[in-house]
Amino acid sequence: MKRWTNILGRSGTTLIAISLALFLVSIIPQIDLITYETSTTVSPEQVYTTGSQGLNPQQGIQLKVTVEGTLKVYLLDVGSKKPNPETGMFFADAAELQEFLDSSSNMIIWDDELDDDSFDRYYVPTRVMNATLVFRNPSSSEIAYVEFDVALKSSLAPGDKVRTIAYFAAPIGIIMAIPWLLNGWKQRKQK
């Protein structure tokens, strides 16, 4: 029994140390790899796409968008889709975008409709992917104006996931180490 108490206790203290290390790694600030801000107009029933960006669980994308008019904003996993060489865009018009959305609805990471509004979003994927930002003007007569800031942020580890592991590992380690610590404390008292 004493042997198992020692094994569990030492395993518990190791688990506590690992959870503390993971927690410290999760609070290391992110680094901005790429940041750019731009503005553009989107004609009625047209689309505007940004270049695709490779993302992974250590690289997320932060987007700040301000819209005058009405726009639908999409972040899409374009996979291996290549941009049109003539325009450099992934979708020539709203019809081609809608065809992609209908056939690949699982590729939509998020979509929002903004009407004279702004938002700030951050996304970290769970796998390696190729993402692009798409703005679509659903209006048939009104030109929309959009300003957006895109920042590609890199972290040492996926913060939320690592922090969650640390939150669960520490209490488990404490529970495993308590009998060993109590046994050691009793042995010291007896001496």
Phi and psi restraints in degrees (value plus and minus 20) as a CYANA .aco file:
   2 LYS   PHI     -83.9   -43.9
   2 LYS   PSI     -55.1   -15.1
   3 ARG   PHI     -83.8   -43.8
   3 ARG   PSI     -64.4   -24.4
   4 TRP   PHI     -86.7   -46.7
   4 TRP   PSI     -55.3   -15.3
   5 THR   PHI     -82.8   -42.8
   5 THR   PSI     -62.4   -22.4
   6 ASN   PHI     -84.7   -44.7
   6 ASN   PSI     -63.9   -23.9
   7 ILE   PHI     -83.4   -43.4
   7 ILE   PSI     -67.4   -27.4
   8 LEU   PHI     -84.0   -44.0
   8 LEU   PSI     -61.3   -21.3
   9 GLY   PHI     -83.8   -43.8
   9 GLY   PSI     -65.5   -25.5
  10 ARG   PHI     -88.5   -48.5
  10 ARG   PSI     -57.1   -17.1
  11 SER   PHI     -84.3   -44.3
  11 SER   PSI     -59.6   -19.6
  12 GLY   PHI     -83.7   -43.7
  12 GLY   PSI     -63.8   -23.8
  13 THR   PHI     -87.1   -47.1
  13 THR   PSI     -54.2   -14.2
  14 THR   PHI     -85.0   -45.0
  14 THR   PSI     -61.8   -21.8
  15 LEU   PHI     -83.7   -43.7
  15 LEU   PSI     -58.1   -18.1
  16 ILE   PHI     -83.7   -43.7
  16 ILE   PSI     -64.9   -24.9
  17 ALA   PHI     -82.9   -42.9
  17 ALA   PSI     -61.5   -21.5
  18 ILE   PHI     -84.8   -44.8
  18 ILE   PSI     -62.1   -22.1
  19 SER   PHI     -85.8   -45.8
  19 SER   PSI     -57.1   -17.1
  20 LEU   PHI     -85.4   -45.4
  20 LEU   PSI     -60.8   -20.8
  21 ALA   PHI     -83.9   -43.9
  21 ALA   PSI     -62.8   -22.8
  22 LEU   PHI     -83.5   -43.5
  22 LEU   PSI     -59.9   -19.9
  23 PHE   PHI     -82.9   -42.9
  23 PHE   PSI     -63.2   -23.2
  24 LEU   PHI     -84.2   -44.2
  24 LEU   PSI     -59.8   -19.8
  25 VAL   PHI     -83.6   -43.6
  25 VAL   PSI     -56.6   -16.6
  26 SER   PHI     -90.2   -50.2
  26 SER   PSI     -40.9    -0.9
  27 ILE   PHI    -116.7   -76.7
  27 ILE   PSI     -18.3    21.7
  28 ILE   PHI     -86.3   -46.3
  28 ILE   PSI     109.0   149.0
  29 PRO   PHI     -83.5   -43.5
  29 PRO   PSI     134.0   174.0
  30 GLN   PHI     -98.0   -58.0
  30 GLN   PSI     136.6   176.6
  31 ILE   PHI    -129.0   -89.0
  31 ILE   PSI     114.1   154.1
  32 ASP   PHI    -100.1   -60.1
  32 ASP   PSI      94.7   134.7
  33 LEU   PHI    -102.8   -62.8
  33 LEU   PSI     -68.7   -28.7
  34 ILE   PHI    -156.1  -116.1
  34 ILE   PSI     112.9   152.9
  35 THR   PHI    -156.3  -116.3
  35 THR   PSI     117.1   157.1
  36 TYR   PHI    -171.7  -131.7
  36 TYR   PSI     131.9   171.9
  37 GLU   PHI    -152.4  -112.4
  37 GLU   PSI     120.9   160.9
  38 THR   PHI    -172.0  -132.0
  38 THR   PSI     149.1   189.1
  39 SER   PHI    -160.3  -120.3
  39 SER   PSI     132.0   172.0
  40 THR   PHI    -177.7  -137.7
  40 THR   PSI     147.4   187.4
  41 THR   PHI    -129.7   -89.7
  41 THR   PSI     127.6   167.6
  42 VAL   PHI    -140.8  -100.8
  42 VAL   PSI      97.9   137.9
  43 SER   PHI     -86.5   -46.5
  43 SER   PSI     140.9   180.9
  44 PRO   PHI     -77.1   -37.1
  44 PRO   PSI     115.9   155.9
  45 GLU   PHI      35.7    75.7
  45 GLU   PSI      12.2    52.2
  46 GLN   PHI    -142.5  -102.5
  46 GLN   PSI     150.9   190.9
  47 VAL   PHI    -146.4  -106.4
  47 VAL   PSI     135.8   175.8
  48 TYR   PHI    -151.7  -111.7
  48 TYR   PSI     106.9   146.9
  49 THR   PHI    -140.1  -100.1
  49 THR   PSI     127.8   167.8
  50 THR   PHI    -112.7   -72.7
  50 THR   PSI     150.2   190.2
  51 GLY   PHI     -86.4   -46.4
  51 GLY   PSI     136.9   176.9
  52 SER   PHI     -99.5   -59.5
  52 SER   PSI     133.0   173.0
  53 GLN   PHI    -152.6  -112.6
  53 GLN   PSI     110.2   150.2
  54 GLY   PHI     -95.2   -55.2
  54 GLY   PSI     108.5   148.5
  55 LEU   PHI    -141.9  -101.9
  55 LEU   PSI     133.8   173.8
  56 ASN   PHI    -166.6  -126.6
  56 ASN   PSI     155.2   195.2
  57 PRO   PHI     -81.6   -41.6
  57 PRO   PSI     -34.8     5.2
  58 GLN   PHI    -118.8   -78.8
  58 GLN   PSI     -26.3    13.7
  59 GLN   PHI    -143.6  -103.6
  59 GLN   PSI     102.0   142.0
  60 GLY   PHI    -135.6   -95.6
  60 GLY   PSI     151.0   191.0
  61 ILE   PHI    -143.6  -103.6
  61 ILE   PSI     111.3   151.3
  62 GLN   PHI    -131.1   -91.1
  62 GLN   PSI     113.7   153.7
  63 LEU   PHI    -150.3  -110.3
  63 LEU   PSI     109.6   149.6
  64 LYS   PHI    -140.1  -100.1
  64 LYS   PSI     102.5   142.5
  65 VAL   PHI    -146.5  -106.5
  65 VAL   PSI     116.6   156.6
  66 THR   PHI    -147.5  -107.5
  66 THR   PSI     107.4   147.4
  67 VAL   PHI    -142.0  -102.0
  67 VAL   PSI     115.1   155.1
  68 GLU   PHI    -131.6   -91.6
  68 GLU   PSI      94.0   134.0
  69 GLY   PHI      92.1   132.1
  69 GLY   PSI    -176.1  -136.1
  70 THR   PHI    -141.0  -101.0
  70 THR   PSI     107.5   147.5
  71 LEU   PHI    -161.1  -121.1
  71 LEU   PSI     126.8   166.8
  72 LYS   PHI    -120.8   -80.8
  72 LYS   PSI     110.5   150.5
  73 VAL   PHI    -132.3   -92.3
  73 VAL   PSI     107.1   147.1
  74 TYR   PHI    -142.9  -102.9
  74 TYR   PSI     123.2   163.2
  75 LEU   PHI    -134.0   -94.0
  75 LEU   PSI      98.3   138.3
  76 LEU   PHI    -138.9   -98.9
  76 LEU   PSI     122.6   162.6
  77 ASP   PHI    -107.3   -67.3
  77 ASP   PSI      82.0   122.0
  78 VAL   PHI    -104.9   -64.9
  78 VAL   PSI     -24.3    15.7
  79 GLY   PHI      38.4    78.4
  79 GLY   PSI    -145.8  -105.8
  80 SER   PHI    -118.8   -78.8
  80 SER   PSI      -9.0    31.0
  81 LYS   PHI     -82.6   -42.6
  81 LYS   PSI     113.6   153.6
  82 LYS   PHI    -121.0   -81.0
  82 LYS   PSI     125.4   165.4
  83 PRO   PHI     -88.8   -48.8
  83 PRO   PSI     136.0   176.0
  84 ASN   PHI     -85.5   -45.5
  84 ASN   PSI     103.1   143.1
  85 PRO   PHI     -81.3   -41.3
  85 PRO   PSI     -48.6    -8.6
  86 GLU   PHI     -92.2   -52.2
  86 GLU   PSI     -61.6   -21.6
  87 THR   PHI    -125.4   -85.4
  87 THR   PSI     -39.3     0.7
  88 GLY   PHI      56.1    96.1
  88 GLY   PSI     -14.4    25.6
  89 MET   PHI    -121.9   -81.9
  89 MET   PSI     135.7   175.7
  90 PHE   PHI     -99.9   -59.9
  90 PHE   PSI     -50.1   -10.1
  91 PHE   PHI    -151.9  -111.9
  91 PHE   PSI     107.8   147.8
  92 ALA   PHI     -91.8   -51.8
  92 ALA   PSI     -57.5   -17.5
  93 ASP   PHI    -173.7  -133.7
  93 ASP   PSI    -198.8  -158.8
  94 ALA   PHI     -83.9   -43.9
  94 ALA   PSI     -52.0   -12.0
  95 ALA   PHI     -86.3   -46.3
  95 ALA   PSI     -62.5   -22.5
  96 GLU   PHI     -86.5   -46.5
  96 GLU   PSI     -58.5   -18.5
  97 LEU   PHI     -82.8   -42.8
  97 LEU   PSI     -65.5   -25.5
  98 GLN   PHI     -83.0   -43.0
  98 GLN   PSI     -57.2   -17.2
  99 GLU   PHI     -82.3   -42.3
  99 GLU   PSI     -62.7   -22.7
 100 PHE   PHI     -84.0   -44.0
 100 PHE   PSI     -63.7   -23.7
 101 LEU   PHI     -84.7   -44.7
 101 LEU   PSI     -59.0   -19.0
 102 ASP   PHI     -87.3   -47.3
 102 ASP   PSI     -59.8   -19.8
 103 SER   PHI    -104.9   -64.9
 103 SER   PSI     -39.4     0.6
 104 SER   PHI    -154.2  -114.2
 104 SER   PSI      33.8    73.8
 105 SER   PHI     -84.0   -44.0
 105 SER   PSI     -42.7    -2.7
 106 ASN   PHI     -94.1   -54.1
 106 ASN   PSI     -29.5    10.5
 107 MET   PHI    -107.7   -67.7
 107 MET   PSI     -24.7    15.3
 108 ILE   PHI    -101.9   -61.9
 108 ILE   PSI      96.6   136.6
 109 ILE   PHI    -102.1   -62.1
 109 ILE   PSI     -68.4   -28.4
 110 TRP   PHI    -173.9  -133.9
 110 TRP   PSI     134.6   174.6
 111 ASP   PHI    -163.6  -123.6
 111 ASP   PSI     114.8   154.8
 112 ASP   PHI    -155.9  -115.9
 112 ASP   PSI     125.6   165.6
 113 GLU   PHI    -127.3   -87.3
 113 GLU   PSI     105.2   145.2
 114 LEU   PHI    -135.4   -95.4
 114 LEU   PSI     114.1   154.1
 115 ASP   PHI    -147.8  -107.8
 115 ASP   PSI      81.4   121.4
 116 ASP   PHI      28.0    68.0
 116 ASP   PSI      36.2    76.2
 117 ASP   PHI    -162.2  -122.2
 117 ASP   PSI     156.6   196.6
 118 SER   PHI    -164.6  -124.6
 118 SER   PSI     139.1   179.1
 119 PHE   PHI    -173.5  -133.5
 119 PHE   PSI     143.3   183.3
 120 ASP   PHI    -150.4  -110.4
 120 ASP   PSI     100.0   140.0
 121 ARG   PHI    -148.6  -108.6
 121 ARG   PSI     130.7   170.7
 122 TYR   PHI    -154.0  -114.0
 122 TYR   PSI     114.6   154.6
 123 TYR   PHI    -155.7  -115.7
 123 TYR   PSI     111.1   151.1
 124 VAL   PHI    -142.4  -102.4
 124 VAL   PSI     100.2   140.2
 125 PRO   PHI     -94.8   -54.8
 125 PRO   PSI     144.4   184.4
 126 THR   PHI    -117.2   -77.2
 126 THR   PSI     -24.2    15.8
 127 ARG   PHI    -169.0  -129.0
 127 ARG   PSI     152.3   192.3
 128 VAL   PHI     -93.3   -53.3
 128 VAL   PSI     113.4   153.4
 129 MET   PHI    -172.1  -132.1
 129 MET   PSI     147.8   187.8
 130 ASN   PHI    -138.3   -98.3
 130 ASN   PSI      89.3   129.3
 131 ALA   PHI    -133.2   -93.2
 131 ALA   PSI     129.5   169.5
 132 THR   PHI    -159.0  -119.0
 132 THR   PSI     131.9   171.9
 133 LEU   PHI    -120.8   -80.8
 133 LEU   PSI     111.1   151.1
 134 VAL   PHI    -148.0  -108.0
 134 VAL   PSI     113.0   153.0
 135 PHE   PHI    -133.8   -93.8
 135 PHE   PSI     108.8   148.8
 136 ARG   PHI    -144.9  -104.9
 136 ARG   PSI     110.4   150.4
 137 ASN   PHI    -114.1   -74.1
 137 ASN   PSI      88.0   128.0
 138 PRO   PHI     -99.6   -59.6
 138 PRO   PSI     -31.1     8.9
 139 SER   PHI     -90.8   -50.8
 139 SER   PSI     128.8   168.8
 140 SER   PHI    -115.1   -75.1
 140 SER   PSI     -26.5    13.5
 141 SER   PHI    -158.4  -118.4
 141 SER   PSI     -40.9    -0.9
 142 GLU   PHI    -121.3   -81.3
 142 GLU   PSI     111.3   151.3
 143 ILE   PHI    -101.3   -61.3
 143 ILE   PSI     117.3   157.3
 144 ALA   PHI    -127.4   -87.4
 144 ALA   PSI     124.2   164.2
 145 TYR   PHI    -134.6   -94.6
 145 TYR   PSI     111.1   151.1
 146 VAL   PHI    -151.7  -111.7
 146 VAL   PSI     116.2   156.2
 147 GLU   PHI    -137.1   -97.1
 147 GLU   PSI     111.9   151.9
 148 PHE   PHI    -163.8  -123.8
 148 PHE   PSI     125.3   165.3
 149 ASP   PHI    -134.3   -94.3
 149 ASP   PSI     110.0   150.0
 150 VAL   PHI    -139.9   -99.9
 150 VAL   PSI     111.2   151.2
 151 ALA   PHI    -150.7  -110.7
 151 ALA   PSI     105.4   145.4
 152 LEU   PHI    -113.3   -73.3
 152 LEU   PSI      98.1   138.1
 153 LYS   PHI    -133.3   -93.3
 153 LYS   PSI     116.1   156.1
 154 SER   PHI    -135.2   -95.2
 154 SER   PSI     119.1   159.1
 155 SER   PHI    -147.1  -107.1
 155 SER   PSI     139.0   179.0
 156 LEU   PHI     -84.5   -44.5
 156 LEU   PSI     -57.0   -17.0
 157 ALA   PHI    -169.5  -129.5
 157 ALA   PSI     135.6   175.6
 158 PRO   PHI     -83.6   -43.6
 158 PRO   PSI      81.6   121.6
 159 GLY   PHI     -69.7   -29.7
 159 GLY   PSI     -72.5   -32.5
 160 ASP   PHI     -84.0   -44.0
 160 ASP   PSI     -61.0   -21.0
 161 LYS   PHI     -88.9   -48.9
 161 LYS   PSI     -63.1   -23.1
 162 VAL   PHI     -86.0   -46.0
 162 VAL   PSI     -60.0   -20.0
 163 ARG   PHI     -84.1   -44.1
 163 ARG   PSI     -59.6   -19.6
 164 THR   PHI     -82.2   -42.2
 164 THR   PSI     -63.5   -23.5
 165 ILE   PHI     -81.2   -41.2
 165 ILE   PSI     -63.0   -23.0
 166 ALA   PHI     -83.6   -43.6
 166 ALA   PSI     -59.7   -19.7
 167 TYR   PHI     -83.5   -43.5
 167 TYR   PSI     -54.2   -14.2
 168 PHE   PHI    -104.6   -64.6
 168 PHE   PSI     -54.0   -14.0
 169 ALA   PHI     -91.2   -51.2
 169 ALA   PSI     -57.9   -17.9
 170 ALA   PHI     -82.0   -42.0
 170 ALA   PSI     -71.3   -31.3
 171 PRO   PHI     -82.9   -42.9
 171 PRO   PSI     -57.2   -17.2
 172 ILE   PHI     -83.1   -43.1
 172 ILE   PSI     -62.6   -22.6
 173 GLY   PHI     -83.0   -43.0
 173 GLY   PSI     -60.0   -20.0
 174 ILE   PHI     -84.2   -44.2
 174 ILE   PSI     -64.4   -24.4
 175 ILE   PHI     -82.2   -42.2
 175 ILE   PSI     -59.3   -19.3
 176 MET   PHI     -89.6   -49.6
 176 MET   PSI     -52.7   -12.7
 177 ALA   PHI    -106.1   -66.1
 177 ALA   PSI     -40.8    -0.8
 178 ILE   PHI     -76.1   -36.1
 178 ILE   PSI     -69.7   -29.7
 179 PRO   PHI     -80.1   -40.1
 179 PRO   PSI     -58.7   -18.7
 180 TRP   PHI     -86.5   -46.5
 180 TRP   PSI     -63.8   -23.8
 181 LEU   PHI     -86.3   -46.3
 181 LEU   PSI     -61.4   -21.4
 182 LEU   PHI     -84.0   -44.0
 182 LEU   PSI     -60.6   -20.6
 183 ASN   PHI     -82.8   -42.8
 183 ASN   PSI     -64.3   -24.3
 184 GLY   PHI     -84.1   -44.1
 184 GLY   PSI     -58.1   -18.1
 185 TRP   PHI     -87.2   -47.2
 185 TRP   PSI     -61.2   -21.2
 186 LYS   PHI     -83.9   -43.9
 186 LYS   PSI     -59.8   -19.8
 187 GLN   PHI     -86.3   -46.3
 187 GLN   PSI     -56.8   -16.8
 188 ARG   PHI     -87.9   -47.9
 188 ARG   PSI     -58.3   -18.3
 189 LYS   PHI     -86.2   -46.2
 189 LYS   PSI     -53.9   -13.9
 190 GLN   PHI     -92.5   -52.5
 190 GLN   PSI     -45.0    -5.0
